[in-house]
Amino acid sequence: MNKKTFVRPIFCNILARVKEPRQHIQVLYGPRQVGKTTLVRQISEAVDMPCHYISADQPMLNDTYWLEQQWNKARFLFENLTNDDRERGVLLILDEIQKIDNWSSVVKQCWDNDSFEHRNIKVILLGSSAWLMQHGLTESLAGRFEIIPITHWSFPEMQEAFGISLEHYIYFGGYPGAATFIHDEARWRNYIIDSLIETTISRDILLMTRVDKPALLRKLFELGCHYSAQIVSLQKMMGQLQDKGNVTTLSHYLQLLSTAGMLCGLEKFSGQAVVKKSSSPKLQAFNTALISAIARVGFEELHQHPDQWGRLVESAVGAHLVNSARLTNTSIYYWREGSLEVDFVIESGKKILGIEVKSGMKKPRNGFEGFRKKFSQTKLLLVGQQGIGLETFFTKSAAEWLDM
C-alpha cells in the first residue's frame, strides 16, 4: 500500500464535518509534508458534491483579487445546481492560504455574503502551522471557523501505509514522502534536510514573521535536535550558540519552531502555571526524522550505541505524545526534582499520568515514587523494557493512555 491509497483515520472526522449542514469554515493546518493536500483530495473524491480545489502556492497569483475569483468559481458551480443538489452544496478548498496577504478579510466578506444569500458553499482552508502566526484568524473570522490539526504520521499509520518496522520508524520518523527513500540513507537525509527542514524554516517561518537573527534560529533548531529528550537551560544553551542573543529571543524562536511543528520545549510539571513557565524546557522534536537527519549518523551505527539509541527512543515516545495531544485537550510536561525524574507527564483537567521510558540508556533515578508522593492522584505507566511495549504504546494517543 502507498500513500496515495492509504486513508488516514482523521479522514473520517473531516468528511463527517463536510457532510454536515453549512456552519463553519474548516481550517486544516499542520507541518509540511504530512499529507494535508492528499487528504483533502481524498475528501473531494468522497463527497457527493461539486468541488473546486486551488492552491495559492503559485507565482504572481497570491493576491486578494485572485482569491475572490476562486470564490466566484465556487459560486458559479452552486448557481448551476438543481434545487435538490443545492442542499448538498459545493465544496471550496483553498490550499496554502497563508500565501495571500489579507486573506482573512476576503474570506470573511465572501463567507458572510454567501450566508446572507443562502449559498451553500462549504469551505476548507489549508495552511502550514506557521500561518497561525499571522494576525486575522481569530480577529476577522471569530465564530466562523473550526480548527483541525493535521499532525505527523504515527507508527500505526506508517506501518499500514508502507510496512515500516518499529525500529525504522524510531529512526526514520513519520514523513510519508520520505518513506520510499529509507533504503538509500543519503537520499533520505537530503530529502529531509532540503525539502523539509530548510523549506520550513525559510518559507514557513522566516517569510511569515519577523526574525532578526535567522542564523540563531537555525542553530537553535540544530542544537534542539541534538538535545531532544533532554532538559536544557536556555541560559546555558546561549554559550553554545555562535550568535549574540538572550533567553527571551531563544524562547520566542523556540515558540516559532513549535508552531511550525518542528521542535518544542516541554515545561516542568508542577501544578502551578507560574512555575511551569519559569522552568528549563525539555527539548522535544516533533518527528525523529529531524533528529536523525541532523545527526548524520546512520541507522546501523546508531543502533549499536545503547545510550544514543535510547535517547532516540525517548524522543519517539515524546513525539508521539506531543503530536497526539494536539488532537485532544491534553498537555504534555516532564517532571524532575533533584535526582528523581519522570520522563513525561500527561495532564487533562484533574487527570494526571506519569510516564517513564525504559530504553536501555543511563538516566537519573526513576522518579515514580517521588512523583506519586507529591501528586497522590496520579497514575503511572512504564513504557519499554519490563513495561508496555513500544509497538503497543504507539497505538494509543496521549488522551487514551490517560483514560485507561
VOPAGU-2260 file (C-alpha; in pm, 1 decimal, decimal comma):
REM VOPAGU-2260
SITE   aa  ch    i         X         Y         Z
SITE  MET   A    0       0,0       0,0       0,0
SITE  ASN   A    1     126,8     351,6     -70,7
SITE  LYS   A    2      39,8     698,3      49,4
SITE  LYS   A    3    -196,4     759,3    -245,9
SITE  THR   A    4    -429,6     474,3    -146,9
SITE  PHE   A    5    -388,6     489,6     229,8
SITE  VAL   A    6    -653,2     693,8     410,8
SITE  ARG   A    7    -559,6     842,3     747,8
SITE  PRO   A    8    -804,8     791,7    1037,2
SITE  ILE   A    9    -863,4    1168,6    1060,6
SITE  PHE   A   10   -1020,2    1148,3     712,5
SITE  CYS   A   11   -1348,9    1028,6     862,8
SITE  ASN   A   12   -1361,4    1322,6    1103,9
SITE  ILE   A   13   -1313,5    1577,8     825,4
SITE  LEU   A   14   -1553,9    1404,1     588,9
SITE  ALA   A   15   -1827,4    1399,4     853,8
SITE  ARG   A   16   -1790,0    1774,8     910,5
SITE  VAL   A   17   -1807,0    1848,8     538,3
SITE  LYS   A   18   -2130,0    1648,5     508,6
SITE  GLU   A   19   -2292,4    1841,5     793,8
SITE  PRO   A   20   -2511,7    2144,8     717,7
SITE  ARG   A   21   -2301,8    2452,5     643,0
SITE  GLN   A   22   -2198,4    2608,4     973,7
SITE  HIS   A   23   -1825,4    2677,7     993,9
SITE  ILE   A   24   -1517,0    2709,5     778,3
SITE  GLN   A   25   -1294,5    2404,2     829,8
SITE  VAL   A   26    -934,6    2510,0     887,5
SITE  LEU   A   27    -673,0    2236,0     842,7
SITE  TYR   A   28    -320,5    2320,5     949,9
SITE  GLY   A   29      -5,8    2120,3    1007,8
SITE  PRO   A   30     363,7    2085,5     922,7
SITE  ARG   A   31     491,8    2041,1     570,9
SITE  GLN   A   32     477,9    1700,7     405,0
SITE  VAL   A   33     225,9    1536,9     639,1
SITE  GLY   A   34     -30,3    1482,8     362,2
SITE  LYS   A   35    -272,8    1774,2     401,2
SITE  THR   A   36    -323,1    1818,0      26,6
SITE  THR   A   37    -358,0    1443,1     -33,2
SITE  LEU   A   38    -613,6    1429,0     247,7
SITE  VAL   A   39    -839,7    1699,5     103,6
SITE  ARG   A   40    -815,1    1548,1    -243,8
SITE  GLN   A   41    -944,1    1223,4     -93,3
SITE  ILE   A   42   -1222,2    1423,9      71,1
SITE  SER   A   43   -1317,9    1585,5    -260,6
SITE  GLU   A   44   -1343,3    1241,4    -422,0
SITE  ALA   A   45   -1557,7    1105,1    -138,4
SITE  VAL   A   46   -1822,6    1379,5    -114,4
SITE  ASP   A   47   -2128,0    1385,2    -338,5
SITE  MET   A   48   -2099,2    1749,4    -439,7
SITE  PRO   A   49   -1906,4    1965,2    -689,0
SITE  CYS   A   50   -1561,2    2067,3    -562,5
SITE  HIS   A   51   -1324,1    2344,6    -656,7
SITE  TYR   A   52    -967,4    2292,9    -534,3
SITE  ILE   A   53    -696,8    2553,3    -588,9
SITE  SER   A   54    -360,8    2628,8    -430,2
SITE  ALA   A   55    -218,4    2976,4    -372,6
SITE  ASP   A   56     134,4    2834,8    -395,7
SITE  GLN   A   57     175,7    2973,1    -746,0
SITE  PRO   A   58     384,2    3271,1    -860,4
SITE  MET   A   59     201,7    3600,9    -918,0
SITE  LEU   A   60    -134,4    3464,7    -808,6
SITE  ASN   A   61    -128,9    3528,7    -436,3
SITE  ASP   A   62    -342,7    3840,8    -410,0
SITE  THR   A   63    -691,7    3914,2    -286,1
SITE  TYR   A   64    -834,4    3960,2    -637,3
SITE  TRP   A   65    -723,6    3607,7    -726,1
SITE  LEU   A   66    -884,0    3477,1    -407,5
SITE  GLU   A   67   -1214,2    3647,8    -490,5
SITE  GLN   A   68   -1210,1    3492,0    -839,3
SITE  GLN   A   69   -1165,2    3142,9    -692,9
SITE  TRP   A   70   -1460,3    3201,8    -464,0
SITE  ASN   A   71   -1667,1    3322,1    -759,5
SITE  LYS   A   72   -1591,3    2995,5    -941,3
SITE  ALA   A   73   -1743,8    2806,9    -649,6
SITE  ARG   A   74   -2045,5    3036,3    -662,4
SITE  PHE   A   75   -2082,6    2965,9   -1034,3
SITE  LEU   A   76   -2086,5    2592,8    -960,4
SITE  PHE   A   77   -2353,8    2647,8    -697,7
SITE  GLU   A   78   -2576,0    2864,8    -918,4
SITE  ASN   A   79   -2582,6    2590,3   -1183,0
SITE  LEU   A   80   -2703,8    2320,9    -944,9
SITE  THR   A   81   -3059,1    2195,2    -927,7
SITE  ASN   A   82   -3256,5    2273,7    -613,2
SITE  ASP   A   83   -3203,9    1919,2    -480,5
SITE  ASP   A   84   -2826,7    1936,2    -539,4
SITE  ARG   A   85   -2807,3    2275,0    -368,0
SITE  GLU   A   86   -2899,1    2104,3     -42,2
SITE  ARG   A   87   -2568,0    1913,7     -58,6
SITE  GLY   A   88   -2384,3    2227,1    -169,9
SITE  VAL   A   89   -2043,1    2299,6    -322,9
SITE  LEU   A   90   -1704,9    2239,4    -160,2
SITE  LEU   A   91   -1436,2    2507,6    -199,1
SITE  ILE   A   92   -1082,5    2404,3     -96,3
SITE  LEU   A   93    -818,0    2676,5     -72,0
SITE  ASP   A   94    -466,9    2541,6     -18,1
SITE  GLU   A   95    -162,9    2740,1     106,0
SITE  ILE   A   96    -398,3    3019,9     209,4
SITE  GLN   A   97    -122,0    3185,4     414,2
SITE  LYS   A   98      46,1    3295,8      89,2
SITE  ILE   A   99    -224,2    3558,3      31,7
SITE  ASP   A  100    -192,8    3892,3     207,5
SITE  ASN   A  101    -508,7    3996,0     394,3
SITE  TRP   A  102    -667,5    3661,4     312,1
SITE  SER   A  103    -882,0    3659,6     627,1
SITE  SER   A  104   -1071,0    3979,4     540,2
SITE  VAL   A  105   -1160,5    3843,1     194,8
SITE  VAL   A  106   -1268,6    3507,5     337,0
SITE  LYS   A  107   -1484,1    3682,6     597,1
SITE  GLN   A  108   -1650,8    3903,0     337,9
SITE  CYS   A  109   -1721,3    3616,3      97,9
SITE  TRP   A  110   -1838,6    3378,9     371,2
SITE  ASP   A  111   -2075,0    3635,2     523,0
SITE  ASN   A  112   -2211,3    3729,1     180,7
SITE  ASP   A  113   -2283,0    3364,5      99,5
SITE  SER   A  114   -2453,0    3320,4     436,6
SITE  PHE   A  115   -2676,6    3621,3     366,2
SITE  GLU   A  116   -2759,2    3497,6      14,9
SITE  HIS   A  117   -2812,6    3137,4     134,3
SITE  ARG   A  118   -2542,3    2996,9     -89,7
SITE  ASN   A  119   -2449,9    2652,9      40,8
SITE  ILE   A  120   -2075,7    2679,3     -22,7
SITE  LYS   A  121   -1869,0    2480,9     224,7
SITE  VAL   A  122   -1508,0    2585,8     270,3
SITE  ILE   A  123   -1184,5    2413,2     369,9
SITE  LEU   A  124    -874,0    2625,9     422,2
SITE  LEU   A  125    -530,5    2463,9     433,2
SITE  GLY   A  126    -204,4    2608,3     558,4
SITE  SER   A  127     119,8    2521,7     729,7
SITE  SER   A  128     143,4    2561,9    1105,5
SITE  ALA   A  129     337,1    2886,5    1064,7
SITE  TRP   A  130      41,0    3065,8     909,7
SITE  LEU   A  131    -126,7    3072,0    1251,5
SITE  MET   A  132     140,7    3325,2    1349,3
SITE  GLN   A  133     -36,1    3577,0    1129,9
SITE  HIS   A  134    -299,0    3808,4    1265,7
SITE  GLY   A  135    -650,9    3776,1    1138,3
SITE  LEU   A  136    -775,7    3425,2    1204,9
SITE  THR   A  137    -932,4    3497,5    1541,2
SITE  GLU   A  138    -986,2    3867,1    1472,4
SITE  SER   A  139   -1155,5    3854,9    1132,5
SITE  LEU   A  140   -1308,9    3508,2    1141,9
SITE  ALA   A  141   -1413,9    3482,2    1504,8
SITE  GLY   A  142   -1703,1    3239,1    1540,5
SITE  ARG   A  143   -1683,0    3128,7    1178,8
SITE  PHE   A  144   -1420,8    2852,5    1181,5
SITE  GLU   A  145   -1318,8    2518,6    1331,5
SITE  ILE   A  146    -952,8    2415,3    1350,3
SITE  ILE   A  147    -844,5    2059,6    1270,3
SITE  PRO   A  148    -473,3    1995,6    1334,9
SITE  ILE   A  149    -303,4    1757,8    1090,1
SITE  THR   A  150     -10,4    1605,1    1274,6
SITE  HIS   A  151     294,9    1399,1    1184,6
SITE  TRP   A  152     219,6    1037,4    1096,7
SITE  SER   A  153     204,3     784,5    1378,6
SITE  PHE   A  154     373,0     444,4    1377,4
SITE  PRO   A  155      47,6     253,9    1300,9
SITE  GLU   A  156     -14,6     483,2    1002,8
SITE  MET   A  157     338,7     442,3     866,4
SITE  GLN   A  158     327,1      68,9     923,9
SITE  GLU   A  159      -6,4      22,7     746,9
SITE  ALA   A  160      78,0     253,0     456,8
SITE  PHE   A  161     440,7     149,8     397,1
SITE  GLY   A  162     507,2    -164,6     601,7
SITE  ILE   A  163     772,5      18,4     803,8
SITE  SER   A  164     919,7    -163,1    1105,8
SITE  LEU   A  165     920,5     -23,9    1459,6
SITE  GLU   A  166    1296,7      33,8    1463,3
SITE  HIS   A  167    1287,0     203,1    1123,7
SITE  TYR   A  168    1003,8     425,4    1244,4
SITE  ILE   A  169    1204,6     528,8    1550,4
SITE  TYR   A  170    1498,6     630,7    1329,2
SITE  PHE   A  171    1334,6     748,0    1004,2
SITE  GLY   A  172    1027,3     903,4    1164,9
SITE  GLY   A  173     682,5     970,5    1025,1
SITE  TYR   A  174     714,2    1158,9     695,0
SITE  PRO   A  175     519,4     969,3     425,8
SITE  GLY   A  176     706,5    1137,8     138,8
SITE  ALA   A  177    1040,0    1012,4     270,5
SITE  ALA   A  178     931,3     653,2     335,8
SITE  THR   A  179    1036,7     529,0      -9,1
SITE  PHE   A  180    1393,1     656,2      49,2
SITE  ILE   A  181    1476,7     474,2     373,6
SITE  HIS   A  182    1686,3     213,8     192,4
SITE  ASP   A  183    1902,3     493,1      49,2
SITE  GLU   A  184    2000,6     688,5     358,3
SITE  ALA   A  185    2194,2     959,6     172,7
SITE  ARG   A  186    1895,2    1035,0     -47,5
SITE  TRP   A  187    1659,0    1017,4     251,8
SITE  ARG   A  188    1874,5    1258,5     453,1
SITE  ASN   A  189    1897,3    1507,7     165,1
SITE  TYR   A  190    1518,8    1497,3     126,7
SITE  ILE   A  191    1459,1    1567,1     495,5
SITE  ILE   A  192    1713,8    1849,2     512,3
SITE  ASP   A  193    1638,9    2019,6     179,3
SITE  SER   A  194    1267,0    1959,8     126,5
SITE  LEU   A  195    1151,3    1969,5     486,5
SITE  ILE   A  196    1386,2    2142,8     727,1
SITE  GLU   A  197    1521,6    2416,0     501,9
SITE  THR   A  198    1188,7    2478,0     328,8
SITE  THR   A  199    1001,0    2502,4     658,2
SITE  ILE   A  200    1249,8    2745,3     809,9
SITE  SER   A  201    1295,2    2964,2     503,1
SITE  ARG   A  202     935,1    2969,9     374,8
SITE  ASP   A  203     710,0    2895,4     672,3
SITE  ILE   A  204     895,3    3088,4     940,7
SITE  LEU   A  205    1134,7    3348,7     800,9
SITE  LEU   A  206     889,6    3472,3     535,9
SITE  MET   A  207     586,8    3468,2     763,2
SITE  THR   A  208     710,5    3652,5    1069,5
SITE  ARG   A  209     990,3    3883,1    1171,0
SITE  VAL   A  210    1310,8    3702,7    1272,9
SITE  ASP   A  211    1600,2    3939,1    1342,7
SITE  LYS   A  212    1858,1    3662,2    1383,5
SITE  PRO   A  213    1781,3    3381,9    1134,4
SITE  ALA   A  214    2122,9    3218,2    1189,5
SITE  LEU   A  215    2045,4    3195,4    1561,2
SITE  LEU   A  216    1709,5    3032,0    1490,9
SITE  ARG   A  217    1871,9    2772,4    1263,1
SITE  LYS   A  218    2140,1    2694,9    1520,8
SITE  LEU   A  219    1877,7    2666,3    1793,2
SITE  PHE   A  220    1693,7    2410,3    1582,6
SITE  GLU   A  221    2010,6    2205,7    1525,5
SITE  LEU   A  222    2101,9    2209,4    1894,6
SITE  GLY   A  223    1741,8    2132,4    1984,8
SITE  CYS   A  224    1750,3    1819,0    1771,7
SITE  HIS   A  225    2084,3    1720,6    1926,0
SITE  TYR   A  226    1943,1    1762,1    2277,9
SITE  SER   A  227    1595,9    1624,9    2207,2
SITE  ALA   A  228    1458,7    1438,5    2512,2
SITE  GLN   A  229    1693,9    1634,4    2741,2
SITE  ILE   A  230    1624,5    1913,3    2989,0
SITE  VAL   A  231    1830,2    2214,6    2886,4
SITE  SER   A  232    1868,5    2557,1    3045,0
SITE  LEU   A  233    1826,9    2821,8    2776,1
SITE  GLN   A  234    2071,8    3037,2    2969,8
SITE  LYS   A  235    2341,1    2768,1    2946,6
SITE  MET   A  236    2245,1    2699,5    2585,9
SITE  MET   A  237    2340,1    3055,8    2496,2
SITE  GLY   A  238    2704,8    2961,4    2548,0
SITE  GLN   A  239    2686,6    2707,2    2264,4
SITE  LEU   A  240    2527,8    2942,1    2013,5
SITE  GLN   A  241    2758,1    3138,8    1786,4
SITE  ASP   A  242    2542,6    3447,6    1787,5
SITE  LYS   A  243    2454,6    3707,3    2044,2
SITE  GLY   A  244    2107,1    3685,2    2181,7
SITE  ASN   A  245    1917,2    3646,8    2506,0
SITE  VAL   A  246    1688,8    3396,2    2671,1
SITE  THR   A  247    1378,7    3590,4    2564,4
SITE  THR   A  248    1488,4    3569,1    2199,4
SITE  LEU   A  249    1557,1    3196,3    2229,8
SITE  SER   A  250    1217,9    3136,6    2391,0
SITE  HIS   A  251    1048,9    3325,5    2107,9
SITE  TYR   A  252    1237,3    3129,8    1840,4
SITE  LEU   A  253    1157,1    2802,6    2013,8
SITE  GLN   A  254     789,6    2900,0    2002,4
SITE  LEU   A  255     817,9    2968,3    1628,1
SITE  LEU   A  256     975,2    2626,3    1573,7
SITE  SER   A  257     698,9    2469,2    1780,7
SITE  THR   A  258     425,8    2643,4    1581,7
SITE  ALA   A  259     586,8    2507,7    1264,4
SITE  GLY   A  260     570,6    2152,7    1402,4
SITE  MET   A  261     947,9    2105,9    1428,5
SITE  LEU   A  262    1073,7    2147,3    1785,1
SITE  CYS   A  263     914,4    2238,5    2117,8
SITE  GLY   A  264    1016,8    2285,6    2478,6
SITE  LEU   A  265     815,1    2087,9    2732,6
SITE  GLU   A  266     758,7    2265,4    3061,8
SITE  LYS   A  267     817,0    2112,7    3404,5
SITE  PHE   A  268     500,7    1980,2    3564,9
SITE  SER   A  269     430,7    2143,5    3899,6
SITE  GLY   A  270      57,6    2201,5    3926,1
SITE  GLN   A  271     128,3    2576,3    3923,8
SITE  ALA   A  272     129,5    2770,8    3597,4
SITE  VAL   A  273     388,8    3024,9    3715,5
SITE  VAL   A  274     643,3    2755,4    3798,3
SITE  LYS   A  275     581,2    2578,6    3467,4
SITE  LYS   A  276     656,9    2891,0    3268,0
SITE  SER   A  277     980,9    2963,4    3454,4
SITE  SER   A  278    1130,6    2613,7    3432,2
SITE  SER   A  279    1406,5    2494,3    3198,2
SITE  PRO   A  280    1243,5    2322,6    2899,1
SITE  LYS   A  281    1281,3    1961,6    2797,3
SITE  LEU   A  282    1351,6    1989,1    2425,9
SITE  GLN   A  283    1139,4    1767,2    2204,5
SITE  ALA   A  284    1143,6    1719,2    1826,9
SITE  PHE   A  285     802,2    1657,4    1669,6
SITE  ASN   A  286     945,7    1396,3    1433,7
SITE  THR   A  287    1252,9    1178,1    1492,4
SITE  ALA   A  288    1340,6    1211,6    1123,0
SITE  LEU   A  289    1458,3    1563,6    1203,8
SITE  ILE   A  290    1694,6    1431,3    1471,8
SITE  SER   A  291    1839,9    1152,7    1256,7
SITE  ALA   A  292    1889,9    1375,5     953,2
SITE  ILE   A  293    2069,9    1645,4    1154,1
SITE  ALA   A  294    2286,5    1392,1    1341,9
SITE  ARG   A  295    2418,8    1234,0    1018,8
SITE  VAL   A  296    2477,1     902,2    1196,8
SITE  GLY   A  297    2349,0     602,4    1000,8
SITE  PHE   A  298    2077,4     366,9    1123,1
SITE  GLU   A  299    2304,4      66,2    1180,1
SITE  GLU   A  300    2573,6     269,2    1355,4
SITE  LEU   A  301    2327,7     447,4    1585,4
SITE  HIS   A  302    2150,4     124,2    1671,7
SITE  GLN   A  303    2477,4     -18,0    1808,6
SITE  HIS   A  304    2511,2     259,1    2071,3
SITE  PRO   A  305    2256,0     196,7    2351,6
SITE  ASP   A  306    2271,7     546,2    2501,1
SITE  GLN   A  307    2222,2     724,9    2166,7
SITE  TRP   A  308    1954,9     481,0    2053,3
SITE  GLY   A  309    1781,5     505,2    2390,3
SITE  ARG   A  310    1762,8     882,3    2362,2
SITE  LEU   A  311    1610,2     848,1    2015,1
SITE  VAL   A  312    1355,2     600,8    2153,4
SITE  GLU   A  313    1260,0     850,2    2424,2
SITE  SER   A  314    1230,0    1121,8    2158,0
SITE  ALA   A  315     999,9     893,4    1956,9
SITE  VAL   A  316     777,9     845,5    2262,9
SITE  GLY   A  317     776,2    1220,7    2326,4
SITE  ALA   A  318     696,6    1296,1    1962,8
SITE  HIS   A  319     404,4    1054,3    1974,4
SITE  LEU   A  320     270,5    1225,0    2286,6
SITE  VAL   A  321     302,2    1586,7    2169,2
SITE  ASN   A  322     150,9    1508,0    1828,3
SITE  SER   A  323    -145,0    1312,0    1963,9
SITE  ALA   A  324    -201,3    1574,1    2236,1
SITE  ARG   A  325    -263,5    1836,9    1965,9
SITE  LEU   A  326    -575,6    1647,7    1865,1
SITE  THR   A  327    -723,1    1643,7    2215,4
SITE  ASN   A  328    -748,4    1863,3    2523,6
SITE  THR   A  329    -432,7    1725,0    2684,9
SITE  SER   A  330     -98,4    1879,9    2781,2
SITE  ILE   A  331     245,9    1717,0    2795,5
SITE  TYR   A  332     512,5    1801,2    3053,7
SITE  TYR   A  333     813,6    1644,7    3225,3
SITE  TRP   A  334     896,0    1628,6    3598,5
SITE  ARG   A  335    1227,2    1638,6    3783,8
SITE  GLU   A  336    1328,0    1712,9    4140,5
SITE  GLY   A  337    1689,5    1652,2    4241,4
SITE  SER   A  338    1790,9    1308,6    4115,8
SITE  LEU   A  339    1431,7    1196,9    4056,6
SITE  GLU   A  340    1276,1    1225,0    3713,0
SITE  VAL   A  341     960,8    1128,4    3528,9
SITE  ASP   A  342    1012,9    1146,2    3153,0
SITE  PHE   A  343     666,7    1268,7    3054,9
SITE  VAL   A  344     352,6    1381,1    3233,0
SITE  ILE   A  345      12,4    1390,3    3064,2
SITE  GLU   A  346    -246,5    1622,6    3216,0
SITE  SER   A  347    -608,2    1688,3    3130,6
SITE  GLY   A  348    -826,7    1855,9    3389,4
SITE  LYS   A  349    -765,1    1671,3    3715,9
SITE  LYS   A  350    -626,9    1361,6    3543,8
SITE  ILE   A  351    -251,5    1307,4    3560,3
SITE  LEU   A  352     -39,1    1026,6    3414,3
SITE  GLY   A  353     335,7     993,8    3467,0
SITE  ILE   A  354     533,3     804,6    3202,3
SITE  GLU   A  355     879,6     654,1    3239,4
SITE  VAL   A  356    1058,5     528,7    2926,2
SITE  LYS   A  357    1292,1     232,1    2972,1
SITE  SER   A  358    1513,4     221,8    2665,1
SITE  GLY   A  359    1849,9      97,3    2790,2
SITE  MET   A  360    2020,3     434,3    2826,5
SITE  LYS   A  361    2168,0     559,6    3151,8
SITE  LYS   A  362    1930,5     803,0    3318,6
SITE  PRO   A  363    1856,4     970,7    3652,2
SITE  ARG   A  364    1676,5     761,7    3912,1
SITE  ASN   A  365    1324,9     654,9    3836,3
SITE  GLY   A  366    1103,3     920,8    3992,3
SITE  PHE   A  367     775,7     731,9    4012,1
SITE  GLU   A  368     778,3     701,9    4390,9
SITE  GLY   A  369     867,2    1067,5    4448,6
SITE  PHE   A  370     618,6    1183,2    4185,0
SITE  ARG   A  371     337,1     984,3    4341,2
SITE  LYS   A  372     417,2    1120,9    4687,5
SITE  LYS   A  373     387,2    1475,2    4558,5
SITE  PHE   A  374      86,6    1412,9    4333,2
SITE  SER   A  375    -110,2    1140,0    4507,9
SITE  GLN   A  376    -389,3    1115,1    4249,9
SITE  THR   A  377    -157,3    1037,9    3959,5
SITE  LYS   A  378    -144,3     719,9    3754,0
SITE  LEU   A  379     187,4     576,7    3635,1
SITE  LEU   A  380     290,7     398,7    3315,9
SITE  LEU   A  381     619,1     223,3    3233,1
SITE  VAL   A  382     697,6     211,3    2861,9
SITE  GLY   A  383     963,7     -11,7    2705,2
SITE  GLN   A  384    1164,5    -274,2    2890,0
SITE  GLN   A  385     952,7    -457,5    3152,6
SITE  GLY   A  386     659,7    -230,9    3073,7
SITE  ILE   A  387     416,1    -156,4    2791,3
SITE  GLY   A  388     588,4    -246,6    2464,3
SITE  LEU   A  389     669,8      41,3    2230,4
SITE  GLU   A  390     466,1    -109,2    1948,0
SITE  THR   A  391     161,9    -123,5    2176,7
SITE  PHE   A  392     226,9     222,1    2321,2
SITE  PHE   A  393     228,1     386,9    1978,7
SITE  THR   A  394    -120,2     251,7    1901,1
SITE  LYS   A  395    -292,9     479,3    2154,4
SITE  SER   A  396    -297,1     857,4    2188,7
SITE  ALA   A  397    -193,7    1053,2    2496,5
SITE  ALA   A  398    -560,2    1102,6    2589,2
SITE  GLU   A  399    -635,0     730,7    2553,5
SITE  TRP   A  400    -347,9     632,6    2785,6
SITE  LEU   A  401    -465,9     894,3    3034,1
SITE  ASP   A  402    -816,5     747,3    3038,6
SITE  MET   A  403    -709,0     385,4    3086,6
